[in-house]
């Protein structure tokens, strides 16, 4: 009852603060060192992410190449590598760049007006460059195994239709970006302040769970930079033919997650309508 009165009465018991929407274009941030520091953080984080995860994938494939299906870390280990690295890197970079490490996450946050257009574009550029460099390091250190075991490139698995692969990428990215919005929601932080849960933890778990489900279908992209970096270094026709799936799918999934969280869960549409009526 108290909560209802606080929400619908003549006073506000709002115990959290929503940051103001980011401007579409913010030329001021181009003159700030914090902006370039964030770009460096995104570049290094994506480089490390691709280096560890692609190396894990290639190592697993090399271990089972002798016919031992139970050898290596298995799909479970690969999923842990991806989810664990996201947890570590988001934890390390969240206070510097926001810990995006994924163009789809950046795109979703841009649609929700959490970042400006300039920052979103620059983040995507450095994320892709970091991914290319990270996979390049893998090839440099594992040259004998890299091409032989697929280079960690995302491809649609045999027996699956393109629509299935696209759907898997859309749903998988939706789960990830929805988790990002929920874990970083200031309303949740205020309400659950007594619960000592780090935001990177559920984000890492989301990546882990999505990989378990979609590795057999597409190898799991849900991160256009990850897919592009592997495709550029591996440079085989199949990886390039399927590349569009790993851009279109994640961007659609991110857009749906942004809409769902901002306009359904946070009632953005209802608030905007109420503001319009009040002004009228």
C-alpha positions as CSV (number, residue, x, y, z in Angstrom):
1,X,0.0,0.0,0.0
2,X,2.8,2.4,0.9
3,X,4.5,1.7,-2.4
4,X,1.3,2.4,-4.3
5,X,0.8,5.7,-2.5
6,X,4.4,6.7,-3.1
7,X,4.1,5.9,-6.8
8,X,0.6,7.3,-7.5
9,X,0.2,9.9,-4.7
10,X,1.1,13.5,-4.7
11,X,4.7,13.0,-3.7
12,X,7.6,10.9,-5.1
13,X,9.5,8.3,-3.2
14,X,11.9,7.7,-6.1
15,X,15.1,6.4,-4.5
16,X,17.1,6.2,-7.7
17,X,18.3,8.6,-10.4
18,X,18.0,8.0,-14.1
19,X,21.0,9.7,-15.9
20,X,19.9,12.2,-18.5
21,X,19.7,10.9,-22.1
22,X,23.0,11.2,-24.0
23,X,23.0,13.8,-26.8
24,X,22.9,12.4,-30.3
25,X,26.1,14.2,-31.2
26,X,28.4,15.4,-28.4
27,X,31.4,17.2,-29.9
28,X,32.6,18.2,-26.4
29,X,33.6,14.6,-25.5
30,X,36.1,14.6,-28.4
31,X,38.2,17.0,-26.5
32,X,38.3,14.9,-23.3
33,X,41.0,12.5,-22.4
34,X,38.4,10.2,-20.7
35,X,36.9,9.6,-24.1
36,X,40.1,8.4,-25.6
37,X,41.0,6.4,-22.5
38,X,37.6,4.6,-22.9
39,X,38.5,3.8,-26.6
40,X,41.8,2.3,-25.5
41,X,40.1,0.3,-22.8
42,X,37.6,-1.1,-25.4
43,X,40.3,-1.9,-27.8
44,X,42.5,-3.8,-25.3
45,X,39.5,-5.6,-23.7
46,X,38.2,-6.9,-27.1
47,X,41.8,-7.9,-28.1
48,X,42.1,-9.9,-24.9
49,X,38.7,-11.4,-25.2
50,X,39.3,-12.7,-28.7
51,X,42.8,-13.9,-27.9
52,X,41.7,-16.1,-24.9
53,X,38.5,-17.4,-26.4
54,X,39.7,-18.2,-29.9
55,X,42.8,-19.8,-28.5
56,X,40.5,-22.0,-26.3
57,X,38.4,-23.0,-29.3
58,X,41.4,-24.0,-31.4
59,X,43.1,-25.8,-28.5
60,X,39.9,-27.8,-28.0
61,X,39.7,-28.8,-31.6
62,X,43.3,-29.8,-31.7
63,X,42.8,-32.0,-28.7
64,X,39.9,-33.9,-30.1
65,X,41.4,-34.2,-33.6
66,X,43.0,-37.5,-32.6
67,X,39.6,-39.2,-32.2
68,X,39.1,-38.7,-28.5
69,X,35.7,-37.1,-28.4
70,X,36.0,-36.6,-24.6
71,X,39.4,-34.9,-24.9
72,X,39.8,-31.2,-24.2
73,X,37.6,-28.7,-22.4
74,X,34.5,-29.5,-24.5
75,X,31.7,-27.2,-25.4
76,X,31.1,-26.5,-21.7
77,X,34.7,-25.3,-21.3
78,X,34.4,-23.1,-24.4
79,X,31.2,-21.5,-23.1
80,X,33.0,-20.9,-19.7
81,X,35.9,-19.3,-21.5
82,X,33.6,-16.8,-23.3
83,X,31.4,-16.1,-20.3
84,X,34.3,-16.0,-17.9
85,X,36.3,-13.5,-20.0
86,X,33.3,-11.3,-20.3
87,X,32.9,-11.3,-16.6
88,X,36.5,-10.4,-16.0
89,X,36.8,-7.8,-18.7
90,X,33.5,-6.0,-17.9
91,X,34.6,-5.9,-14.3
92,X,37.9,-4.3,-15.3
93,X,36.6,-1.8,-17.8
94,X,33.1,-0.9,-16.6
95,X,34.3,2.2,-14.7
96,X,36.4,3.4,-17.7
97,X,34.4,2.7,-20.8
98,X,31.2,1.0,-19.6
99,X,32.7,-2.4,-20.5
100,X,30.8,-2.9,-23.8
101,X,33.3,-5.1,-25.7
102,X,30.6,-5.8,-28.3
103,X,29.1,-3.6,-31.1
104,X,25.7,-5.1,-30.4
105,X,25.8,-4.0,-26.8
106,X,27.0,-0.5,-27.9
107,X,24.2,-0.4,-30.5
108,X,21.5,-1.3,-27.9
109,X,22.8,1.3,-25.5
110,X,22.9,3.9,-28.2
111,X,19.2,3.2,-29.1
112,X,18.4,3.7,-25.4
113,X,20.3,7.0,-25.5
114,X,22.9,5.8,-23.0
115,X,25.8,6.8,-25.3
116,X,26.1,9.4,-28.0
117,X,26.4,8.6,-31.7
118,X,30.0,9.6,-31.8
119,X,30.9,7.4,-28.9
120,X,28.9,4.5,-30.3
121,X,30.6,4.6,-33.7
122,X,34.1,5.0,-32.2
123,X,33.5,2.1,-29.8
124,X,32.4,-0.2,-32.6
125,X,35.5,0.8,-34.7
126,X,38.0,0.1,-31.9
127,X,36.1,-3.1,-30.9
128,X,36.5,-4.5,-34.4
129,X,40.2,-3.4,-34.5
130,X,40.8,-5.0,-31.2
131,X,39.1,-8.3,-32.3
132,X,41.2,-8.4,-35.5
133,X,44.4,-7.9,-33.5
134,X,43.4,-10.5,-30.9
135,X,42.8,-13.2,-33.5
136,X,46.0,-12.1,-35.2
137,X,47.9,-12.9,-32.1
138,X,46.3,-16.3,-31.9
139,X,47.4,-17.0,-35.5
140,X,50.9,-15.7,-34.7
141,X,51.3,-18.1,-31.7
142,X,49.4,-21.1,-33.1
143,X,50.2,-20.9,-36.7
144,X,50.4,-24.6,-37.3
145,X,46.9,-25.2,-35.8
146,X,45.1,-22.0,-36.8
147,X,44.0,-22.7,-40.4
148,X,43.8,-26.4,-39.7
149,X,41.2,-26.1,-37.0
150,X,39.0,-23.3,-38.4
151,X,40.6,-20.2,-37.0
152,X,37.7,-19.8,-34.5
153,X,35.6,-18.3,-37.2
154,X,31.8,-18.3,-36.9
155,X,30.0,-20.3,-39.6
156,X,26.5,-21.7,-39.9
157,X,26.8,-25.4,-39.1
158,X,25.8,-28.0,-41.7
159,X,22.2,-29.1,-41.5
160,X,20.9,-25.8,-40.3
161,X,18.9,-23.3,-42.4
162,X,20.0,-19.7,-42.6
163,X,16.8,-18.6,-40.9
164,X,17.6,-20.9,-37.9
165,X,21.1,-19.4,-37.6
166,X,19.7,-15.9,-37.9
167,X,17.1,-16.6,-35.3
168,X,19.6,-18.1,-32.9
169,X,21.8,-15.0,-33.2
170,X,18.8,-12.7,-32.6
171,X,17.6,-14.5,-29.5
172,X,21.1,-15.0,-28.1
173,X,21.9,-11.3,-28.4
174,X,18.5,-10.4,-27.0
175,X,19.4,-12.4,-23.9
176,X,22.7,-10.7,-23.6
177,X,21.6,-7.1,-24.1
178,X,18.5,-7.5,-22.0
179,X,20.8,-8.8,-19.2
180,X,23.1,-5.8,-19.7
181,X,20.2,-3.4,-19.3
182,X,18.8,-5.2,-16.3
183,X,22.1,-5.5,-14.5
184,X,23.0,-1.8,-15.0
185,X,19.5,-0.4,-14.3
186,X,19.7,2.3,-11.6
187,X,16.3,1.3,-10.4
188,X,17.4,-2.2,-9.7
189,X,20.6,-1.0,-8.1
190,X,18.6,1.1,-5.6
191,X,16.0,-1.6,-4.9
192,X,18.4,-4.4,-4.5
193,X,21.2,-2.4,-2.9
194,X,21.4,-5.0,-0.1
195,X,22.2,-7.7,-2.5
196,X,26.0,-7.8,-3.2
197,X,25.8,-8.8,-6.8
198,X,28.3,-7.4,-9.3
199,X,26.8,-6.3,-12.7
200,X,29.5,-8.2,-14.6
201,X,28.4,-11.5,-13.1
202,X,25.0,-11.9,-14.7
203,X,26.3,-10.5,-17.9
204,X,29.1,-13.2,-18.0
205,X,26.5,-15.9,-17.1
206,X,24.3,-14.7,-20.0
207,X,27.2,-15.1,-22.4
208,X,27.9,-18.5,-20.9
209,X,24.3,-19.8,-21.2
210,X,23.9,-18.5,-24.8
211,X,27.0,-20.2,-25.9
212,X,25.8,-23.5,-24.5
213,X,22.7,-23.2,-26.6
214,X,24.0,-21.9,-29.9
215,X,27.5,-23.3,-30.3
216,X,26.1,-26.3,-32.3
217,X,24.2,-23.9,-34.6
218,X,26.5,-21.0,-35.4
219,X,29.5,-21.4,-33.1
220,X,27.8,-18.5,-31.3
221,X,28.5,-15.0,-32.5
222,X,26.2,-12.5,-30.6
223,X,29.2,-10.1,-31.0
224,X,29.8,-8.7,-34.5
225,X,33.4,-7.8,-33.6
226,X,34.2,-11.3,-32.5
227,X,32.8,-12.7,-35.8
228,X,34.5,-10.1,-38.0
229,X,37.9,-10.4,-36.3
230,X,38.0,-14.2,-36.8
231,X,36.7,-13.9,-40.4
232,X,39.3,-11.3,-41.4
233,X,42.3,-13.4,-40.1
234,X,40.9,-16.7,-41.2
235,X,39.8,-15.3,-44.6
236,X,37.9,-18.3,-46.0
237,X,34.8,-18.1,-48.3
238,X,32.4,-19.8,-45.9
239,X,33.2,-17.4,-43.0
240,X,32.6,-14.4,-45.3
241,X,29.4,-15.9,-46.8
242,X,27.8,-16.3,-43.4
243,X,29.2,-13.0,-42.0
244,X,26.0,-11.0,-42.5
245,X,24.2,-13.4,-40.1
246,X,26.5,-12.3,-37.3
247,X,25.8,-8.6,-37.9
248,X,22.1,-8.5,-38.8
249,X,21.1,-11.0,-36.1
250,X,22.9,-9.3,-33.1
251,X,21.8,-5.8,-34.2
252,X,18.2,-6.9,-34.4
253,X,18.4,-8.7,-31.1
254,X,20.0,-5.7,-29.4
255,X,17.3,-3.4,-30.8
256,X,14.5,-5.6,-29.5
257,X,16.1,-5.8,-26.1
258,X,16.5,-2.0,-25.9
259,X,12.9,-1.5,-26.9
260,X,11.6,-4.2,-24.5
261,X,13.6,-2.8,-21.5
262,X,13.1,0.9,-22.1
263,X,9.5,1.0,-23.3
264,X,7.9,-2.1,-21.7
265,X,9.7,-2.8,-18.5
266,X,10.6,0.8,-17.7
267,X,7.4,2.0,-19.2
268,X,9.1,4.6,-21.4
269,X,6.1,4.9,-23.7
270,X,3.7,5.4,-20.8
271,X,5.9,8.0,-19.2
272,X,6.2,9.9,-22.4
273,X,2.4,9.8,-23.0
274,X,1.8,11.0,-19.4
275,X,4.2,13.8,-19.8
276,X,2.5,14.9,-23.0
277,X,-0.9,14.8,-21.4
278,X,0.4,16.9,-18.4
279,X,1.8,19.5,-20.7
280,X,-1.4,19.7,-22.6
